[in-house]
Amino acid sequence: MPNRFQVASSSGNKMTNLSTDEALGAAAIAAHQFSFKNKAYLLPPQRCGCFSCLAIFRSTELEEGDFVPEDDGQFTACCPYCGIDSVIGENCGYAITPELLAAMQDYWF
């Protein structure tokens, strides 16, 4: 039997069992919101990953030039390896793993 995870439904009062793949897919969708306007939460040292090129690196590798301005004055990180704005950090609440990044790549690209 595949591994299963229990997660709360959107109403918060019912638990749903998800397989590992389903949980990974849900995380891939939820973590995406942290891939833009993310400079402030990427500044503390942490493990980061790019779901375009699948590189895993430390946030300390990001330089000022890796952040692009958004219309509202916030900044979005671009990967220091491929230059795409597909960077998330572990501060998003998800472990940065090759599996999560690959699931995000499959879903978003």
C-alpha positions, 0 to 999 in steps of 0.5 A: 500500500502506498504511503498516505498523508492526512491533511485537513480539508479546506473547511478544516473539519474533515481529514482526507487521506492523500497518497505520497504523489497526491500530497506532493502534487498539492505541495507543488501547487501550494508552494508556487505562491512563494516563487514571486515577490519573495525577496523578504522571505529568502533573505534569511539563510536557508535551503532554496531550489529552482523548479525550472532547472532543479538546482538546489542551493543556499539563499546566501548564493543569491546576489542583489542582481538576482532579484527583479523588481515588480510593479508594486516595489517588491522583488522576485528572485531569479535562479542564480543558475538558470536566471528563471524566476522559479525560486522557492525557499524552505521558509515557504513551509515545504522541504526543498527536495528534488521530488518537490522541485520536479513536481513543480516543474511538471505542473508549472512548465 
